[in-house]
Amino acid sequence: PEALQCVERAFALCGGRPAAAAHILLKKEHIFDAMGDTRGALSALEEAAPFVEAAGDSDILLRFRFNTADNLCTLERYDEAARRLPEVREMAIEQGKELDLIRVAWLAAKVDAGQGRSEEAIAGLEEVRRDFRAHNLPYEAALAALDLAVILLQSRRTAEVKALAFTMAWIFKAKG
């Protein structure tokens, strides 16, 4: 709640400058996300939309579009997320940042899972998990592994979940 108050104060002080307002409202979305309030996060993104477009910053625009699609997945609105995915992927490819491309692959796997394409989702999440590990990003690798474990459990592939848990030991060691 205090963070939201600070963001509201910052927004009031930014003078409506598009780039500043967009950054502030994306931070507001992140706060709602951290609070587990996905609807609030989407509402913050809707509020940010005109500022994001006016800012003309491709990094901000990619983050905005990615976060929108990701929040739609969280709300199990997979068809809406799927419709946004090609544009998000295209922007990530244009910007050429490897971690953005990995995160887009993660998003695509979530969409696959939500639309009942379990095998595609499993393959995608395994690749994402390996990529995060290769970049020494244990937290992200753990989250991708948890997404993978859920799908494997839904498919009654418990032996693979046990093996996955064993391979996650490096994450817990890395985080002490």
Backbone as a printed PyTorch tensor [residue, N CA C, xyz], in Angstrom:
tensor([[[  0.8080,  -1.2200,   0.0000],
         [  0.0000,   0.0000,   0.0000],
         [  0.8460,   1.2790,   0.0000]],

        [[  1.9600,   1.2560,   0.7680],
         [  2.8090,   2.4520,   0.7950],
         [  3.4490,   2.6970,  -0.5700]],

        [[  3.8330,   1.6140,  -1.2390],
         [  4.4320,   1.7500,  -2.5640],
         [  3.4250,   2.3520,  -3.5360]],

        [[  2.1790,   1.9130,  -3.4490],
         [  1.1480,   2.4790,  -4.3260],
         [  0.9580,   3.9670,  -4.0600]],

        [[  1.0150,   4.3560,  -2.7970],
         [  0.8940,   5.7770,  -2.4630],
         [  2.0490,   6.5720,  -3.0640]],

        [[  3.2490,   6.0180,  -2.9780],
         [  4.4180,   6.6960,  -3.5550],
         [  4.2790,   6.8310,  -5.0700]],

        [[  3.7960,   5.7810,  -5.7050],
         [  3.6190,   5.8200,  -7.1540],
         [  2.5670,   6.8550,  -7.5370]],

        [[  1.4990,   6.9210,  -6.7820],
         [  0.4600,   7.9230,  -7.0650],
         [  1.0240,   9.3300,  -6.9060]],

        [[  1.8480,   9.5480,  -5.8710],
         [  2.4740,  10.8570,  -5.6820],
         [  3.4060,  11.1780,  -6.8500]],

        [[  4.1980,  10.1840,  -7.2440],
         [  5.1270,  10.3930,  -8.3630],
         [  4.3580,  10.7140,  -9.6430]],

        [[  3.2570,  10.0100,  -9.8610],
         [  2.4630,  10.2530, -11.0590],
         [  1.9200,  11.6830, -11.0520]],

        [[  1.4550,  12.1350,  -9.8990],
         [  0.9210,  13.4970,  -9.7930],
         [  2.0010,  14.5420, -10.0570]],

        [[  3.2360,  14.2090,  -9.7360],
         [  4.3350,  15.1520,  -9.8910],
         [  5.0210,  15.1080, -11.2590]],

        [[  4.7110,  14.1050, -12.0660],
         [  5.4470,  13.9480, -13.3310],
         [  4.9740,  14.8970, -14.4220]],

        [[  3.9140,  15.6070, -14.1630],
         [  3.4560,  16.6050, -15.1190],
         [  2.9060,  16.0370, -16.4150]],

        [[  2.5260,  14.7760, -16.3900],
         [  1.9440,  14.1730, -17.5790],
         [  2.9400,  13.9070, -18.6930]],

        [[  4.2380,  14.0230, -18.4050],
         [  5.2450,  13.7080, -19.4260],
         [  5.1110,  12.2280, -19.7660]],

        [[  4.9190,  11.8960, -21.0340],
         [  4.6040,  10.5200, -21.4230],
         [  5.5900,   9.4640, -20.9260]],

        [[  6.8790,   9.6590, -21.1250],
         [  7.8490,   8.6380, -20.7200],
         [  7.8430,   8.4540, -19.2050]],

        [[  7.8130,   9.5450, -18.4650],
         [  7.7980,   9.4590, -17.0040],
         [  6.5100,   8.7960, -16.5220]],

        [[  5.3900,   9.2270, -17.0600],
         [  4.1070,   8.6440, -16.6650],
         [  4.0600,   7.1580, -16.9980]],

        [[  4.5640,   6.7840, -18.1610],
         [  4.5780,   5.3690, -18.5540],
         [  5.4120,   4.5450, -17.5830]],

        [[  6.6160,   5.0300, -17.2530],
         [  7.4740,   4.3080, -16.3030],
         [  6.7840,   4.1610, -14.9410]],

        [[  6.1870,   5.2350, -14.4840],
         [  5.5290,   5.2250, -13.1770],
         [  4.3590,   4.2430, -13.1720]],

        [[  3.5580,   4.2670, -14.2140],
         [  2.3920,   3.3770, -14.2640],
         [  2.7970,   1.9170, -14.4820]],

        [[  3.9050,   1.6750, -15.1610],
         [  4.4110,   0.3020, -15.2640],
         [  4.9170,  -0.1680, -13.9030]],

        [[  5.4690,   0.7410, -13.1300],
         [  5.8820,   0.3970, -11.7630],
         [  4.6370,   0.0780, -10.9220]],

        [[  3.5770,   0.8320, -11.1390],
         [  2.3130,   0.5700, -10.4380],
         [  1.8000,  -0.8230, -10.7820]],

        [[  1.8950,  -1.1970, -12.0570],
         [  1.4920,  -2.5460, -12.4710],
         [  2.3240,  -3.5930, -11.7430]],

        [[  3.6250,  -3.3400, -11.6250],
         [  4.5190,  -4.2860, -10.9490],
         [  4.1410,  -4.4310,  -9.4760]],

        [[  3.7780,  -3.3360,  -8.8480],
         [  3.3770,  -3.3830,  -7.4350],
         [  2.1150,  -4.2290,  -7.2780]],

        [[  1.1200,  -3.9950,  -8.1210],
         [ -0.0980,  -4.8030,  -8.0650],
         [  0.2310,  -6.2810,  -8.3050]],

        [[  1.1170,  -6.5380,  -9.2470],
         [  1.5250,  -7.9190,  -9.5350],
         [  2.1590,  -8.5480,  -8.2940]],

        [[  3.0490,  -7.8200,  -7.6390],
         [  3.7000,  -8.3340,  -6.4290],
         [  2.6920,  -8.5760,  -5.3070]],

        [[  1.6140,  -7.8070,  -5.3040],
         [  0.5660,  -7.9740,  -4.2950],
         [ -0.3820,  -9.1190,  -4.6550]],

        [[ -0.2120,  -9.6840,  -5.8510],
         [ -1.0980, -10.7580,  -6.2870],
         [ -2.4230, -10.2560,  -6.8260]],

        [[ -2.4860,  -8.9860,  -7.1580],
         [ -3.7160,  -8.3680,  -7.6720],
         [ -3.5880,  -8.1910,  -9.1900]],

        [[ -3.8770,  -9.2570,  -9.9200],
         [ -3.7110,  -9.2330, -11.3670],
         [ -4.6840,  -8.2730, -12.0260]],

        [[ -5.8890,  -8.1950, -11.5180],
         [ -6.8550,  -7.2510, -12.0960],
         [ -6.3800,  -5.8140, -11.8960]],

        [[ -5.8250,  -5.5290, -10.7270],
         [ -5.2540,  -4.1990, -10.4890],
         [ -4.0900,  -3.9260, -11.4200]],

        [[ -3.2740,  -4.9550, -11.6700],
         [ -2.1400,  -4.8160, -12.5860],
         [ -2.6310,  -4.4860, -13.9910]],

        [[ -3.6480,  -5.1990, -14.4490],
         [ -4.1970,  -4.9070, -15.7880],
         [ -4.8160,  -3.5220, -15.8430]],

        [[ -5.4430,  -3.1170, -14.7660],
         [ -6.0320,  -1.7800, -14.7150],
         [ -4.9340,  -0.7180, -14.8130]],

        [[ -3.8190,  -0.9410, -14.1420],
         [ -2.6940,  -0.0030, -14.2300],
         [ -2.1450,   0.0430, -15.6480]],

        [[ -2.1120,  -1.1090, -16.3130],
         [ -1.6490,  -1.1390, -17.6990],
         [ -2.6020,  -0.3740, -18.6200]],

        [[ -3.8970,  -0.5200, -18.3840],
         [ -4.8700,   0.2380, -19.1770],
         [ -4.6720,   1.7410, -18.9770]],

        [[ -4.3970,   2.1160, -17.7300],
         [ -4.1430,   3.5250, -17.4240],
         [ -2.8600,   4.0020, -18.1240]],

        [[ -1.8890,   3.1050, -18.2250],
         [ -0.5970,   3.4600, -18.8240],
         [ -0.6470,   3.5500, -20.3450]],

        [[ -1.5910,   2.8680, -20.9710],
         [ -1.6000,   2.7220, -22.4340],
         [ -1.3690,   4.0230, -23.1980]],

        [[ -2.1200,   5.0920, -22.9370],
         [ -1.8970,   6.3000, -23.7470],
         [ -0.5050,   6.9130, -23.5420]],

        [[  0.0400,   6.7780, -22.3420],
         [  1.3670,   7.3290, -22.0670],
         [  2.4560,   6.4830, -22.7320]],

        [[  2.2580,   5.1670, -22.7240],
         [  3.2160,   4.2650, -23.3630],
         [  3.2850,   4.5700, -24.8580]],

        [[  2.1270,   4.6930, -25.4780],
         [  2.0930,   4.9820, -26.9180],
         [  2.7360,   6.3390, -27.2120]],

        [[  2.4250,   7.3430, -26.3890],
         [  2.9520,   8.6930, -26.6220],
         [  4.4500,   8.7780, -26.3510]],

        [[  4.9640,   7.9190, -25.4710],
         [  6.3880,   7.9780, -25.1330],
         [  7.2630,   7.6010, -26.3220]],

        [[  6.7710,   6.7080, -27.1820],
         [  7.5310,   6.3220, -28.3590],
         [  8.8090,   5.5660, -28.0510]],

        [[  8.8750,   4.9220, -26.9020],
         [ 10.0600,   4.1700, -26.4840],
         [  9.7960,   2.6820, -26.6810]],

        [[ 10.5840,   2.0380, -27.5290],
         [ 10.3240,   0.6350, -27.8590],
         [ 10.5070,  -0.2970, -26.6610]],

        [[ 11.4270,   0.0280, -25.7440],
         [ 11.6030,  -0.8030, -24.5400],
         [ 10.3580,  -0.7520, -23.6580]],

        [[  9.8450,   0.4550, -23.4540],
         [  8.6340,   0.6210, -22.6430],
         [  7.4600,  -0.0940, -23.3100]],

        [[  7.3530,   0.0580, -24.6130],
         [  6.2490,  -0.5620, -25.3450],
         [  6.3160,  -2.0840, -25.2560]],

        [[  7.5080,  -2.6570, -25.4000],
         [  7.6460,  -4.1100, -25.2730],
         [  7.2610,  -4.5660, -23.8770]],

        [[  7.7450,  -3.8830, -22.8580],
         [  7.4080,  -4.2490, -21.4790],
         [  5.8980,  -4.1660, -21.2400]],

        [[  5.2910,  -3.1040, -21.7470],
         [  3.8470,  -2.9180, -21.6120],
         [  3.0780,  -4.0700, -22.2700]],

        [[  3.4340,  -4.3830, -23.4970],
         [  2.7120,  -5.4330, -24.2230],
         [  2.9730,  -6.8120, -23.6220]],

        [[  4.2060,  -7.0680, -23.2320],
         [  4.5210,  -8.3470, -22.5950],
         [  3.7280,  -8.4980, -21.2980]],

        [[  3.7820,  -7.4870, -20.4430],
         [  3.0950,  -7.5670, -19.1510],
         [  1.5890,  -7.7270, -19.3190]],

        [[  1.0350,  -7.0690, -20.3280],
         [ -0.3970,  -7.2160, -20.5760],
         [ -0.7260,  -8.6690, -20.9090]],

        [[  0.0240,  -9.2540, -21.8300],
         [ -0.2250, -10.6480, -22.2210],
         [  0.0190, -11.5980, -21.0430]],

        [[  1.0500, -11.3290, -20.2690],
         [  1.3530, -12.1910, -19.1230],
         [  0.2370, -12.1330, -18.0860]],

        [[ -0.2710, -10.9500, -17.8180],
         [ -1.3880, -10.8200, -16.8690],
         [ -2.6460, -11.5050, -17.3970]],

        [[ -2.8650, -11.4360, -18.6950],
         [ -4.0130, -12.1430, -19.2700],
         [ -3.8710, -13.6510, -19.0470]],

        [[ -2.6560, -14.1630, -19.1650],
         [ -2.4190, -15.5920, -18.8700],
         [ -2.7460, -15.9010, -17.4180]],

        [[ -2.3120, -15.0460, -16.5320],
         [ -2.5720, -15.2570, -15.1090],
         [ -4.0730, -15.3300, -14.8370]],

        [[ -4.8350, -14.5360, -15.5760],
         [ -6.2970, -14.5450, -15.4260],
         [ -6.9590, -15.6340, -16.2680]],

        [[ -6.1250, -16.4930, -16.8680],
         [ -6.5920, -17.6030, -17.7050],
         [ -7.3670, -17.1240, -18.9260]],

        [[ -6.9970, -15.9700, -19.4270],
         [ -7.5780, -15.4180, -20.6550],
         [ -6.5780, -15.6890, -21.7830]],

        [[ -6.3610, -16.9780, -22.0260],
         [ -5.2930, -17.4230, -22.9180],
         [ -5.5160, -17.0120, -24.3700]],

        [[ -6.7500, -16.9970, -24.8270],
         [ -6.9990, -16.6140, -26.2150],
         [ -6.6010, -15.1570, -26.4560]],

        [[ -6.9000, -14.2840, -25.4850],
         [ -6.5090, -12.8830, -25.6160],
         [ -4.9910, -12.7450, -25.5990]],

        [[ -4.3520, -13.4920, -24.7110],
         [ -2.8850, -13.4560, -24.6470],
         [ -2.2840, -13.9730, -25.9500]],

        [[ -2.8780, -15.0370, -26.4890],
         [ -2.3740, -15.6190, -27.7390],
         [ -2.4570, -14.6210, -28.8930]],

        [[ -3.5050, -13.8230, -28.9140],
         [ -3.6460, -12.8290, -29.9790],
         [ -2.5640, -11.7440, -29.8910]],

        [[ -2.0890, -11.4830, -28.6950],
         [ -1.0670, -10.4510, -28.4900],
         [  0.3550, -10.9880, -28.6790]],

        [[  0.5040, -12.2920, -28.5730],
         [  1.8290, -12.9060, -28.5820],
         [  2.6520, -12.6220, -29.8400]],

        [[  2.1030, -12.7020, -31.0590],
         [  2.9420, -12.4450, -32.2380],
         [  3.5830, -11.0530, -32.2390]],

        [[  2.8240, -10.0570, -31.8210],
         [  3.3520,  -8.6970, -31.7790],
         [  4.4520,  -8.5770, -30.7190]],

        [[  4.2430,  -9.1920, -29.5680],
         [  5.2520,  -9.1760, -28.5050],
         [  6.5210,  -9.8780, -28.9960]],

        [[  6.3550, -11.0260, -29.6230],
         [  7.5060, -11.7790, -30.1380],
         [  8.2590, -10.9590, -31.1880]],

        [[  7.5200, -10.3480, -32.1040],
         [  8.1470,  -9.5500, -33.1560],
         [  8.9610,  -8.3950, -32.5620]],

        [[  8.3990,  -7.7250, -31.5700],
         [  9.1280,  -6.6210, -30.9350],
         [ 10.3920,  -7.1240, -30.2540]],

        [[ 10.3000,  -8.2530, -29.5720],
         [ 11.4740,  -8.8080, -28.8840],
         [ 12.5540,  -9.1940, -29.8920]],

        [[ 12.1440,  -9.7650, -31.0040],
         [ 13.1080, -10.1260, -32.0500],
         [ 13.7850,  -8.8670, -32.5960]],

        [[ 12.9930,  -7.8260, -32.8560],
         [ 13.5510,  -6.5690, -33.3780],
         [ 14.5720,  -5.9690, -32.4180]],

        [[ 14.2830,  -6.0490, -31.1150],
         [ 15.1940,  -5.4660, -30.1360],
         [ 16.4090,  -6.3600, -29.8870]],

        [[ 16.2400,  -7.6560, -30.1230],
         [ 17.3650,  -8.5680, -30.0730],
         [ 17.9890,  -8.8060, -28.7100]],

        [[ 17.2580,  -8.5690, -27.6530],
         [ 17.7950,  -8.8200, -26.3050],
         [ 17.4610, -10.2550, -25.9210]],

        [[ 18.4950, -11.0140, -25.6640],
         [ 18.3220, -12.4480, -25.4560],
         [ 17.3640, -12.7770, -24.3030]],

        [[ 17.4680, -12.0630, -23.1990],
         [ 16.5790, -12.3610, -22.0700],
         [ 15.1250, -12.0570, -22.3930]],

        [[ 14.8810, -11.0250, -23.1790],
         [ 13.5090, -10.7410, -23.6080],
         [ 12.9810, -11.8870, -24.4600]],

        [[ 13.8280, -12.4090, -25.3350],
         [ 13.4090, -13.5290, -26.1870],
         [ 13.0930, -14.7690, -25.3510]],

        [[ 13.8670, -15.0030, -24.3120],
         [ 13.5980, -16.1460, -23.4260],
         [ 12.2680, -15.9350, -22.7110]],

        [[ 12.0290, -14.7260, -22.2440],
         [ 10.7680, -14.4480, -21.5320],
         [  9.5610, -14.5750, -22.4650]],

        [[  9.7380, -14.2120, -23.7120],
         [  8.6550, -14.3710, -24.6830],
         [  8.4010, -15.8590, -24.9260]],

        [[  9.4550, -16.6520, -24.9950],
         [  9.2790, -18.1070, -25.1330],
         [  8.5420, -18.6660, -23.9220]],

        [[  8.8230, -18.1400, -22.7470],
         [  8.1390, -18.5490, -21.5230],
         [  6.6550, -18.2020, -21.6300]],

        [[  6.3740, -17.0000, -22.0710],
         [  4.9820, -16.5770, -22.2560],
         [  4.2720, -17.4800, -23.2630]],

        [[  4.9420, -17.7950, -24.3480],
         [  4.3500, -18.6710, -25.3660],
         [  4.0400, -20.0470, -24.7840]],

        [[  4.9160, -20.5550, -23.9300],
         [  4.6740, -21.8540, -23.2950],
         [  3.4670, -21.7860, -22.3620]],

        [[  3.3120, -20.6730, -21.6650],
         [  2.1390, -20.5070, -20.7970],
         [  0.8570, -20.4980, -21.6280]],

        [[  0.9070, -19.8150, -22.7590],
         [ -0.2580, -19.7810, -23.6540],
         [ -0.5440, -21.1880, -24.1640]],

        [[  0.5080, -21.8970, -24.5960],
         [  0.3270, -23.2820, -25.0500],
         [ -0.3460, -24.1200, -23.9730]],

        [[  0.1350, -24.0050, -22.7490],
         [ -0.4420, -24.7780, -21.6450],
         [ -1.9090, -24.4190, -21.4430]],

        [[ -2.1960, -23.1310, -21.4490],
         [ -3.5650, -22.6790, -21.2280],
         [ -4.5200, -23.0670, -22.3360]],

        [[ -3.9840, -23.2730, -23.5300],
         [ -4.8280, -23.6600, -24.6580],
         [ -4.8010, -25.1700, -24.8870]],

        [[ -4.2780, -25.9170, -23.9090],
         [ -4.3400, -27.3730, -23.9660],
         [ -3.2620, -28.0440, -24.7940]],

        [[ -2.2440, -27.3120, -25.1820],
         [ -1.1400, -27.8990, -25.9420],
         [ -0.0130, -28.2490, -24.9720]],

        [[ -0.2570, -29.2900, -24.1780],
         [  0.6660, -29.6380, -23.0960],
         [  2.0570, -29.9930, -23.5820]],

        [[  2.1560, -30.7830, -24.6310],
         [  3.4850, -31.2050, -25.1050],
         [  4.3060, -30.0110, -25.5850]],

        [[  3.6850, -29.0750, -26.2850],
         [  4.3890, -27.8750, -26.7240],
         [  4.8050, -27.0380, -25.5240]],

        [[  3.9200, -26.9400, -24.5430],
         [  4.2230, -26.1720, -23.3440],
         [  5.3890, -26.7970, -22.5800]],

        [[  5.3680, -28.1140, -22.4470],
         [  6.4520, -28.8060, -21.7410],
         [  7.7830, -28.5720, -22.4460]],

        [[  7.7960, -28.7450, -23.7510],
         [  9.0390, -28.5300, -24.5110],
         [  9.5160, -27.0850, -24.3620]],

        [[  8.5930, -26.1460, -24.4490],
         [  8.9590, -24.7360, -24.3170],
         [  9.5020, -24.4020, -22.9460]],

        [[  8.8540, -24.9160, -21.9050],
         [  9.2980, -24.6250, -20.5440],
         [ 10.6310, -25.2890, -20.2230]],

        [[ 10.8630, -26.4730, -20.7670],
         [ 12.1640, -27.1130, -20.5610],
         [ 13.2750, -26.2660, -21.1760]],

        [[ 13.0220, -25.7430, -22.3670],
         [ 14.0190, -24.8930, -23.0200],
         [ 14.2340, -23.5950, -22.2440]],

        [[ 13.1460, -22.9780, -21.8020],
         [ 13.2350, -21.7370, -21.0440],
         [ 14.0270, -21.9650, -19.7540]],

        [[ 13.7310, -23.0540, -19.0770],
         [ 14.4300, -23.3760, -17.8320],
         [ 15.9300, -23.5270, -18.0860]],

        [[ 16.2830, -24.2470, -19.1410],
         [ 17.7030, -24.4210, -19.4950],
         [ 18.3530, -23.0730, -19.8270]],

        [[ 17.6290, -22.2290, -20.5630],
         [ 18.1800, -20.9250, -20.9410],
         [ 18.4100, -20.0440, -19.7130]],

        [[ 17.4730, -20.0410, -18.7850],
         [ 17.6640, -19.2520, -17.5700],
         [ 18.8500, -19.7880, -16.7610]],

        [[ 18.9780, -21.1030, -16.7250],
         [ 20.1150, -21.6850, -16.0130],
         [ 21.4220, -21.2840, -16.7020]],

        [[ 21.4550, -21.3280, -18.0090],
         [ 22.6610, -20.9510, -18.7520],
         [ 23.0390, -19.4920, -18.4850]],

        [[ 22.0560, -18.6670, -18.1940],
         [ 22.3120, -17.2530, -17.8740],
         [ 22.4760, -17.0360, -16.3690]],

        [[ 22.5390, -18.1130, -15.6160],
         [ 22.6880, -18.0610, -14.1620],
         [ 21.6160, -17.1790, -13.5090]],

        [[ 20.3740, -17.4610, -13.8840],
         [ 19.2210, -16.7600, -13.3120],
         [ 18.3680, -17.7800, -12.5480]],

        [[ 18.7720, -18.1110, -11.3170],
         [ 18.1010, -19.1860, -10.5870],
         [ 16.6360, -18.9070, -10.2640]],

        [[ 16.2960, -17.6750,  -9.9330],
         [ 14.9090, -17.3750,  -9.5840],
         [ 13.9930, -17.6270, -10.7780]],

        [[ 14.3730, -17.0970, -11.9370],
         [ 13.5740, -17.2820, -13.1430],
         [ 13.5190, -18.7550, -13.5390]],

        [[ 14.6490, -19.4480, -13.3930],
         [ 14.6820, -20.8860, -13.6990],
         [ 13.7350, -21.6490, -12.7780]],

        [[ 13.6960, -21.2500, -11.5090],
         [ 12.7980, -21.9150, -10.5580],
         [ 11.3350, -21.6840, -10.9210]],

        [[ 11.0000, -20.4600, -11.3030],
         [  9.6130, -20.1740, -11.6760],
         [  9.2010, -20.9630, -12.9180]],

        [[ 10.1020, -21.0250, -13.8960],
         [  9.8020, -21.7990, -15.1010],
         [  9.6640, -23.2770, -14.7560]],

        [[ 10.5020, -23.7620, -13.8450],
         [ 10.4180, -25.1630, -13.4280],
         [  9.1010, -25.4370, -12.7070]],

        [[  8.6400, -24.4940, -11.9180],
         [  7.3480, -24.6730, -11.2420],
         [  6.2080, -24.7150, -12.2480]],

        [[  6.2610, -23.8520, -13.2590],
         [  5.2510, -23.8990, -14.3210],
         [  5.2790, -25.2590, -15.0110]],

        [[  6.4850, -25.7540, -15.2650],
         [  6.6490, -27.0580, -15.8970],
         [  6.1000, -28.1640, -15.0040]],

        [[  6.3910, -28.0940, -13.7110],
         [  5.9140, -29.1180, -12.7720],
         [  4.3900, -29.1840, -12.7460]],

        [[  3.7380, -28.0430, -12.8050],
         [  2.2710, -28.0170, -12.7980],
         [  1.7220, -28.7790, -14.0050]],

        [[  2.2850, -28.5050, -15.1660],
         [  1.7980, -29.1760, -16.3770],
         [  2.0780, -30.6690, -16.3100]],

        [[  3.2580, -31.0270, -15.8440],
         [  3.5940, -32.4530, -15.7200],
         [  2.6530, -33.1520, -14.7390]],

        [[  2.3420, -32.4930, -13.6360],
         [  1.4090, -33.0890, -12.6680],
         [  0.0080, -33.2220, -13.2540]],

        [[ -0.4180, -32.2150, -14.0040],
         [ -1.7300, -32.2970, -14.6440],
         [ -1.7790, -33.4400, -15.6400]],

        [[ -0.6320, -33.7680, -16.2130],
         [ -0.5410, -34.8740, -17.1630],
         [ -0.2170, -36.2010, -16.4680]],

        [[ -0.2180, -36.1810, -15.1340],
         [  0.0520, -37.3670, -14.3100],
         [  1.4310, -37.9660, -14.5890]],

        [[  2.3950, -37.0930, -14.8050],
         [  3.7660, -37.5260, -15.0760],
         [  4.6220, -37.2570, -13.8390]],

        [[  4.2630, -37.9350, -12.7510],
         [  4.8890, -37.6640, -11.4630],
         [  6.3700, -38.0370, -11.4260]],

        [[  6.7650, -39.0630, -12.1390],
         [  8.1870, -39.4360, -12.1490],
         [  9.0260, -38.2920, -12.7170]],

        [[  8.5010, -37.6210, -13.7380],
         [  9.2320, -36.5020, -14.3210],
         [  9.2840, -35.3120, -13.3710]],

        [[  8.2360, -35.1450, -12.5550],
         [  8.2330, -34.0630, -11.5710],
         [  9.3060, -34.3320, -10.5170]],

        [[  9.4200, -35.5860, -10.1020],
         [ 10.4660, -35.9380,  -9.1270],
         [ 11.8460, -35.6640,  -9.7070]],

        [[ 12.0670, -36.0440, -10.9460],
         [ 13.3600, -35.7910, -11.5900],
         [ 13.6100, -34.2870, -11.7180]],

        [[ 12.5760, -33.5350, -12.0310],
         [ 12.6870, -32.0830, -12.1390],
         [ 13.0860, -31.4820, -10.7940]],

        [[ 12.4620, -31.9400,  -9.7340],
         [ 12.7900, -31.4440,  -8.3950],
         [ 14.2670, -31.6980,  -8.0810]],

        [[ 14.7640, -32.8510,  -8.4640],
         [ 16.1690, -33.1810,  -8.2300],
         [ 17.0810, -32.2090,  -8.9860]],

        [[ 16.7110, -31.8790, -10.2160],
         [ 17.5570, -30.9870, -11.0180],
         [ 17.5120, -29.5450, -10.5270]],

        [[ 16.5740, -29.2230,  -9.6370],
         [ 16.4610, -27.8540,  -9.1240],
         [ 17.3640, -27.6130,  -7.9230]],

        [[ 18.0910, -28.6100,  -7.4840],
         [ 18.9510, -28.4470,  -6.3080],
         [ 19.9200, -27.2850,  -6.4720]],

        [[ 20.4430, -27.0730,  -7.6690],
         [ 21.3960, -25.9800,  -7.9040],
         [ 20.7830, -24.6240,  -7.5620]],

        [[ 19.4740, -24.4870,  -7.7790],
         [ 18.8080, -23.2230,  -7.5170],
         [ 18.8470, -22.9220,  -6.0300]],

        [[ 18.5180, -23.9260,  -5.2210],
         [ 18.4910, -23.7080,  -3.7770],
         [ 19.9000, -23.4660,  -3.2400]],

        [[ 20.8830, -24.1400,  -3.8170],
         [ 22.2790, -23.8890,  -3.4200],
         [ 22.6880, -22.4710,  -3.8000]],

        [[ 22.2950, -22.0500,  -5.0010],
         [ 22.6600, -20.7040,  -5.4680],
         [ 22.0440, -19.6200,  -4.5830]],

        [[ 20.8790, -19.8910,  -4.0400],
         [ 20.1780, -18.9080,  -3.2170],
         [ 20.4270, -19.1030,  -1.7250]],

        [[ 21.2890, -20.0700,  -1.3880],
         [ 21.6400, -20.2960,   0.0090],
         [ 20.4850, -20.8400,   0.8150]]])
